[in-house]
Amino acid sequence: MTKSVMPDAKLHNSQWLSPTILIRVGSILMIGLMIGHMAAYPWTSMKALQETELTTSMKSVPFEFMGERSTYWNLYFGWGVLVAVLLLALASILWILPDFAMFRPRSAGAISAIVSSASLVSAYLSFRFFYIPPFILFSIICATLAGATTQLLRQRNEMKPISRTL
């Protein structure tokens, strides 16, 4: 009895480490961050009496900033929703980036480097001020995008004609 082995079978398939795959993995992880962030709504605990009193106080104490009146809760809640929107926007940009990279790999590499750097800072901030899960996700995003960045910055920008069909 003989085993048939495909001639192209390898332990390491370089396509799995392509910039497209790495950037899309980063996009999916960014969606995971957004979902995790929203799952923590209302971004506060109300298990102890002090926590409940703090939340009640945030909702009832008004303040004025630049001529606008609000409550601390509105600021806190609005910022939480804004972070989710920004994570979703960033995930969407990352998902589209590989298509752009076909024509301008070095420019796409620069964008990937910016998001990778921001993810590194976000990992530090998550570790320092927040929780371990976003620290881990931001760290993985940083690493995957750094890998994509390295590959993209090594390529030359080539303007290829775009075929359009109506």
HELIX and SHEET records of a PDB file:
HELIX    1   1 SER A   14  LEU A   17  5                                   4    
HELIX    2   2 PRO A   19  ALA A   39  1                                  21    
HELIX    3   3 LEU A   49  SER A   60  1                                  12    
HELIX    4   4 TYR A   72  ALA A  101  1                                  30    
HELIX    5   5 PRO A  105  PHE A  129  1                                  25    
HELIX    6   6 ILE A  132  ARG A  154  1                                  23    
SHEET    1   A 2 PRO A  62  PHE A  65  0                                        
SHEET    2   A 2 GLU A  68  THR A  71 -1                                        
END                                                                             
